[in-house]
Amino acid sequence: MAEPFLSIQGVKKSFGPTTVVQDFNLDVGSGEFVSFLGPSGCGKTTVLRMVAGFEEPSAGSIHIGGRDITRLKPNQRNVGMVFQAYALFPNLTVAQNVAFGLKVAGVSKADSDRRVAEMLDLIKLPQFGDRYPYQLSGGQQQRVALARALAPKPKVLLLDEPLSALDAKVRVSLRDEIRSIQRELGITTIFVTHDQEEALSISDRIVVMYGGKAEQVGTPFEIYNRPQTRFVANFVGTLNLLEGTVTDASTGAVQVEAQDITLPHKLNGAQTGEAVSLALRPEAITLGPRPENDAVLRGEIAEVHFLGSVIRVRVGVGRSVVSLDTFNNSATPPPTVGQKIEISFSSNDLLVLH
């Protein structure tokens, strides 16, 4: 990465004896869209609030464009923030809401009116300027909140779970719109969410957080396909967990439910007989052997759920149950419960969890 535009270094936050963020480090490039992903209470919103200036770090520093903003007040940082609950002023029209930050900054009425018109065009609500928030849908209110945050031309845009109060269909539409607007403006953006699909679909990079720490930072592809910790593997995507036993660490040989599999790498440091946890994504598994798959496990069909274009199958492999999806084929009937079956996959797709 070139010189970071937003740099968060060694940041810690404690409330009394409780530490909610510990040794958090992140560099964000200019125009980059980074999502903070994690469960409630993991510290992601606290980090966002420290960047915004609503919380002061107990330790560490925050820089934007090379400028130290760690101790500055929120209105001195040139940062725009969009909240989960819209936070629109109910007694102001849409246009007045969007113009609020401009008015506080002392922008002339003519320039403000021009900027408001630009923002309403950007969020595709040009005809809604005279309406009040109560006259808008939730999705429209959140668009207005976004326009209000962007109107003063902030250097960094912060979004704190902005879609969580909306229904599923509106969420998908609005998240794509937010990403499109962010790309158009080229604004550096931090997006907080607990929804993995949201983070995977719109981010340049994802910071997976747990217990006040960054568990892993990477692209959506890296986070999903190469999780570095057990938590990341379990939290992001659906995962099959298989318990194995090392039979030869020097060759990567393990047994899973008394069936032999050879991993594509050595298990350095492992001892023969040692337990090892293996993870496998459902989409990596096929019913029956395939020439390209070097690993096979025998089992029995435990459940079959017909979902239209997809058939969700659960296969009992010894004491374990493995889930996989297969596409519906009108010429081939789905498997039946109790049927003996082989599942196959590439050993390269097995993740060893630590």
C-alpha positions as CSV (number, residue, x, y, z in Angstrom):
1,M,0.0,0.0,0.0
2,A,1.1,3.6,-0.7
3,E,1.3,6.1,2.1
4,P,-1.9,5.4,4.2
5,F,-4.5,8.1,4.2
6,L,-6.1,6.9,7.5
7,S,-3.7,5.4,10.1
8,I,-4.7,3.9,13.4
9,Q,-1.7,2.9,15.5
10,G,-1.6,1.1,18.8
11,V,-5.1,2.3,19.8
12,K,-6.5,1.1,23.0
13,K,-9.8,2.0,24.8
14,S,-10.7,1.2,28.4
15,F,-13.8,2.1,30.3
16,G,-12.7,1.9,33.9
17,P,-11.2,-1.6,34.5
18,T,-12.7,-3.0,31.3
19,T,-10.6,-2.9,28.1
20,V,-12.9,-2.9,25.0
21,V,-10.2,-2.3,22.3
22,Q,-6.6,-3.4,22.6
23,D,-3.6,-2.7,20.5
24,F,-5.6,-2.0,17.3
25,N,-3.5,-1.2,14.2
26,L,-4.8,-0.4,10.7
27,D,-3.6,1.6,7.7
28,V,-6.3,2.5,5.1
29,G,-5.4,3.8,1.7
30,S,-7.0,6.8,0.0
31,G,-10.3,5.9,-1.5
32,E,-10.3,2.4,0.1
33,F,-13.5,0.8,1.4
34,V,-12.8,-1.1,4.6
35,S,-15.4,-3.0,6.7
36,F,-15.1,-3.8,10.4
37,L,-16.9,-7.1,10.8
38,G,-17.6,-8.9,14.0
39,P,-20.2,-9.8,16.7
40,S,-21.8,-7.4,19.1
41,G,-19.4,-6.2,21.7
42,C,-16.2,-6.9,19.7
43,G,-15.1,-3.3,19.7
44,K,-15.7,-2.3,16.1
45,T,-18.1,0.6,16.8
46,T,-15.7,1.9,19.6
47,V,-12.9,2.1,17.0
48,L,-15.2,3.9,14.7
49,R,-16.2,6.4,17.4
50,M,-12.5,7.0,18.2
51,V,-11.9,7.9,14.6
52,A,-14.9,10.2,14.6
53,G,-13.8,11.8,17.9
54,F,-16.8,10.7,20.0
55,E,-14.4,8.6,22.2
56,E,-10.9,9.4,23.1
57,P,-8.3,6.6,22.9
58,S,-6.7,5.5,26.2
59,A,-3.5,4.9,24.2
60,G,-2.3,5.1,20.6
61,S,-2.8,7.6,17.8
62,I,-5.0,8.3,14.8
63,H,-3.8,10.2,11.7
64,I,-5.8,11.4,8.6
65,G,-3.8,12.6,5.6
66,G,-0.7,12.7,7.8
67,R,-2.4,15.0,10.4
68,D,-2.6,13.8,14.0
69,I,-6.3,14.0,14.9
70,T,-6.2,11.9,18.1
71,R,-7.2,14.6,20.5
72,L,-9.2,16.9,18.2
73,K,-12.9,17.5,18.6
74,P,-15.3,15.8,16.2
75,N,-16.0,19.1,14.3
76,Q,-12.3,19.6,13.7
77,R,-11.6,16.3,11.9
78,N,-13.5,16.8,8.6
79,V,-15.1,13.3,9.0
80,G,-18.6,12.4,8.0
81,M,-20.6,9.9,10.0
82,V,-23.8,8.0,9.2
83,F,-25.5,6.3,12.1
84,Q,-27.7,3.2,12.4
85,A,-30.8,5.2,13.5
86,Y,-30.6,7.9,10.8
87,A,-30.5,10.7,13.4
88,L,-32.3,13.2,11.0
89,F,-33.7,16.3,12.5
90,P,-37.5,15.8,12.4
91,N,-38.4,19.5,12.3
92,L,-36.2,20.2,9.3
93,T,-36.9,19.3,5.6
94,V,-34.8,16.9,3.7
95,A,-32.9,19.9,2.0
96,Q,-32.4,21.5,5.4
97,N,-31.1,18.3,6.9
98,V,-28.6,17.9,4.1
99,A,-27.6,21.5,4.4
100,F,-27.1,21.4,8.2
101,G,-23.3,20.7,8.1
102,L,-22.8,23.4,5.5
103,K,-24.7,26.0,7.5
104,V,-22.6,25.2,10.6
105,A,-19.4,25.6,8.5
106,G,-20.6,29.0,7.3
107,V,-21.1,28.2,3.7
108,S,-23.1,30.8,1.7
109,K,-26.7,30.1,1.0
110,A,-26.1,30.0,-2.8
111,D,-23.2,27.6,-2.5
112,S,-25.2,25.5,0.1
113,D,-28.2,25.3,-2.2
114,R,-26.0,24.2,-5.1
115,R,-24.3,21.5,-2.9
116,V,-27.7,20.2,-1.6
117,A,-29.0,19.9,-5.1
118,E,-25.9,17.9,-6.0
119,M,-26.3,15.6,-3.0
120,L,-30.0,15.0,-3.7
121,D,-29.2,14.0,-7.3
122,L,-26.5,11.7,-6.0
123,I,-28.9,9.8,-3.7
124,K,-31.6,9.9,-6.4
125,L,-34.1,11.9,-4.4
126,P,-34.0,15.3,-6.2
127,Q,-37.7,15.9,-5.8
128,F,-37.8,15.2,-2.1
129,G,-36.1,18.4,-0.8
130,D,-39.3,19.9,0.7
131,R,-40.4,16.7,2.5
132,Y,-39.9,15.9,6.2
133,P,-38.2,12.8,7.5
134,Y,-41.6,11.3,8.7
135,Q,-42.8,11.4,5.1
136,L,-39.9,9.1,3.9
137,S,-39.3,5.4,4.1
138,G,-36.5,4.0,6.1
139,G,-34.3,3.5,3.1
140,Q,-35.0,7.1,1.9
141,Q,-34.2,8.4,5.4
142,Q,-30.8,6.6,5.3
143,R,-30.0,8.0,1.9
144,V,-30.7,11.5,3.3
145,A,-28.4,10.8,6.3
146,L,-25.7,9.7,3.8
147,A,-26.2,12.9,1.8
148,R,-25.9,15.0,4.9
149,A,-22.7,13.3,5.9
150,L,-21.2,13.8,2.4
151,A,-22.3,17.4,1.8
152,P,-19.4,19.1,3.6
153,K,-16.9,17.0,1.5
154,P,-15.4,15.0,4.4
155,K,-12.0,13.4,4.0
156,V,-13.2,10.1,5.6
157,L,-16.8,8.6,5.7
158,L,-17.7,6.5,8.7
159,L,-20.8,4.2,8.5
160,D,-22.0,2.6,11.8
161,E,-24.3,-0.4,10.8
162,P,-26.3,2.0,8.6
163,L,-28.4,-0.8,7.1
164,S,-29.4,-2.9,10.1
165,A,-32.7,-1.2,10.7
166,L,-33.9,-1.9,7.1
167,D,-35.6,-4.9,5.6
168,A,-33.5,-7.4,3.6
169,K,-34.5,-6.3,0.1
170,V,-33.8,-2.6,0.9
171,R,-30.6,-3.5,2.6
172,V,-29.2,-5.2,-0.5
173,S,-30.2,-2.3,-2.8
174,L,-28.9,0.4,-0.5
175,R,-25.6,-1.3,0.2
176,D,-24.9,-1.5,-3.5
177,E,-25.9,2.2,-3.8
178,I,-23.6,3.2,-1.0
179,R,-20.7,1.4,-2.6
180,S,-21.5,3.0,-6.0
181,I,-21.5,6.5,-4.5
182,Q,-18.3,5.8,-2.5
183,R,-16.5,4.7,-5.7
184,E,-17.9,7.7,-7.6
185,L,-16.6,10.1,-4.9
186,G,-13.4,8.2,-4.2
187,I,-13.8,8.8,-0.5
188,T,-12.0,6.8,2.1
189,T,-14.6,4.8,4.0
190,I,-15.0,2.7,7.1
191,F,-18.2,0.6,7.3
192,V,-19.1,-1.2,10.5
193,T,-21.3,-4.3,10.2
194,H,-22.1,-7.7,11.9
195,D,-23.4,-9.0,8.6
196,Q,-20.8,-11.1,6.8
197,E,-22.6,-11.1,3.5
198,E,-22.6,-7.3,3.6
199,A,-18.9,-7.1,4.3
200,L,-17.9,-9.7,1.7
201,S,-19.9,-8.1,-1.0
202,I,-18.8,-4.5,-0.9
203,S,-15.4,-4.2,0.8
204,D,-11.9,-3.7,-0.6
205,R,-10.7,-5.2,2.7
206,I,-12.3,-6.6,5.8
207,V,-11.1,-6.3,9.4
208,V,-12.6,-9.2,11.4
209,M,-12.8,-8.2,15.1
210,Y,-13.2,-10.3,18.2
211,G,-12.6,-9.4,21.9
212,G,-11.4,-5.9,21.1
213,K,-8.7,-7.1,18.6
214,A,-8.3,-7.4,14.9
215,E,-8.3,-11.2,14.3
216,Q,-7.5,-10.9,10.6
217,V,-7.2,-8.2,8.0
218,G,-7.5,-9.1,4.3
219,T,-9.5,-9.0,1.1
220,P,-12.9,-10.7,1.1
221,F,-11.3,-13.5,-0.9
222,E,-8.5,-14.0,1.7
223,I,-10.9,-13.7,4.7
224,Y,-13.3,-16.3,3.3
225,N,-10.8,-18.7,1.7
226,R,-7.8,-18.4,4.0
227,P,-9.0,-17.7,7.5
228,Q,-6.1,-17.5,9.9
229,T,-7.9,-18.3,13.2
230,R,-10.7,-20.6,14.3
231,F,-12.9,-17.7,15.1
232,V,-12.6,-16.2,11.6
233,A,-13.2,-19.5,10.0
234,N,-16.4,-20.1,12.0
235,F,-17.7,-16.5,11.8
236,V,-17.3,-15.9,8.1
237,G,-19.3,-18.2,5.9
238,T,-20.7,-21.7,6.5
239,L,-18.1,-24.2,7.6
240,N,-17.8,-28.0,8.1
241,L,-15.6,-28.9,11.0
242,L,-14.0,-32.3,11.0
243,E,-11.9,-33.7,13.8
244,G,-8.9,-35.7,12.7
245,T,-5.9,-37.6,14.1
246,V,-2.4,-37.2,12.9
247,T,-1.0,-40.5,11.6
248,D,2.2,-39.1,9.9
249,A,3.1,-35.5,10.4
250,S,6.0,-35.7,7.9
251,T,3.6,-36.5,5.0
252,G,0.5,-34.6,6.3
253,A,-1.4,-37.9,6.8
254,V,-4.4,-37.7,9.0
255,Q,-7.4,-39.9,9.8
256,V,-10.9,-38.5,9.8
257,E,-13.6,-40.9,11.2
258,A,-11.2,-43.8,10.6
259,Q,-10.7,-42.8,7.0
260,D,-7.3,-41.7,5.6
261,I,-6.7,-38.3,4.1
262,T,-3.3,-36.7,3.1
263,L,-3.0,-33.0,3.5
264,P,-0.9,-31.2,0.8
265,H,1.6,-30.0,3.4
266,K,3.5,-31.3,6.3
267,L,2.1,-30.9,9.8
268,N,5.3,-29.5,11.3
269,G,5.4,-29.7,15.1
270,A,2.5,-32.1,15.3
271,Q,2.9,-35.5,16.9
272,T,1.5,-38.9,15.8
273,G,-1.8,-39.4,17.5
274,E,-2.4,-35.7,18.1
275,A,-5.9,-34.4,17.4
276,V,-6.3,-31.8,14.6
277,S,-9.3,-29.7,13.6
278,L,-10.0,-29.5,9.9
279,A,-12.4,-27.1,8.2
280,L,-14.0,-27.4,4.8
281,R,-16.4,-25.1,3.0
282,P,-19.6,-26.7,1.7
283,E,-19.0,-25.5,-1.9
284,A,-15.7,-27.4,-2.0
285,I,-17.5,-30.8,-1.6
286,T,-19.1,-32.9,-4.3
287,L,-21.3,-36.0,-4.1
288,G,-19.4,-38.9,-5.5
289,P,-15.8,-39.1,-6.7
290,R,-14.4,-36.6,-9.2
291,P,-11.1,-36.9,-11.1
292,E,-9.9,-33.5,-9.8
293,N,-10.6,-34.5,-6.1
294,D,-7.9,-36.4,-4.3
295,A,-9.8,-36.9,-1.0
296,V,-12.8,-39.1,-0.5
297,L,-14.9,-39.9,2.6
298,R,-17.7,-42.5,2.9
299,G,-20.9,-41.7,4.6
300,E,-24.7,-41.8,4.6
301,I,-27.3,-39.2,3.6
302,A,-28.8,-37.8,6.7
303,E,-30.9,-35.0,5.4
304,V,-32.0,-33.6,2.0
305,H,-33.7,-30.2,1.6
306,F,-35.0,-29.3,-1.9
307,L,-34.6,-25.5,-2.3
308,G,-35.4,-25.1,-6.0
309,S,-32.2,-24.5,-7.9
310,V,-30.2,-25.9,-5.0
311,I,-30.4,-29.1,-3.0
312,R,-28.9,-28.9,0.4
313,V,-27.6,-32.2,1.6
314,R,-26.2,-33.3,5.0
315,V,-24.1,-36.4,5.0
316,G,-23.2,-38.4,8.1
317,V,-19.5,-39.3,8.2
318,G,-19.0,-41.4,11.3
319,R,-20.0,-39.1,14.2
320,S,-19.6,-36.0,12.1
321,V,-22.2,-34.4,9.8
322,V,-21.0,-32.6,6.6
323,S,-23.2,-30.1,4.8
324,L,-23.0,-29.4,1.0
325,D,-25.1,-27.8,-1.7
326,T,-25.6,-29.4,-5.1
327,F,-27.4,-27.8,-8.1
328,N,-30.8,-29.2,-9.0
329,N,-30.7,-31.2,-12.2
330,S,-34.1,-32.2,-13.6
331,A,-32.6,-35.3,-15.2
332,T,-31.1,-36.6,-11.9
333,P,-33.3,-37.2,-8.9
334,P,-31.8,-36.0,-5.5
335,P,-30.2,-38.5,-3.1
336,T,-32.4,-40.2,-0.5
337,V,-32.0,-40.3,3.2
338,G,-30.2,-43.4,4.3
339,Q,-28.4,-43.8,1.0
340,K,-24.7,-44.8,1.3
341,I,-22.6,-42.2,-0.5
342,E,-19.1,-41.0,-1.1
343,I,-18.2,-37.3,-0.9
344,S,-15.0,-35.9,-2.5
345,F,-13.0,-32.8,-2.4
346,S,-9.5,-31.4,-3.0
347,S,-7.2,-31.7,0.0
348,N,-6.0,-28.2,-0.9
349,D,-9.4,-26.9,0.3
350,L,-9.0,-28.3,3.8
351,L,-8.0,-25.7,6.4
352,V,-6.1,-26.7,9.5
353,L,-7.5,-24.6,12.4
354,H,-5.3,-23.6,15.3
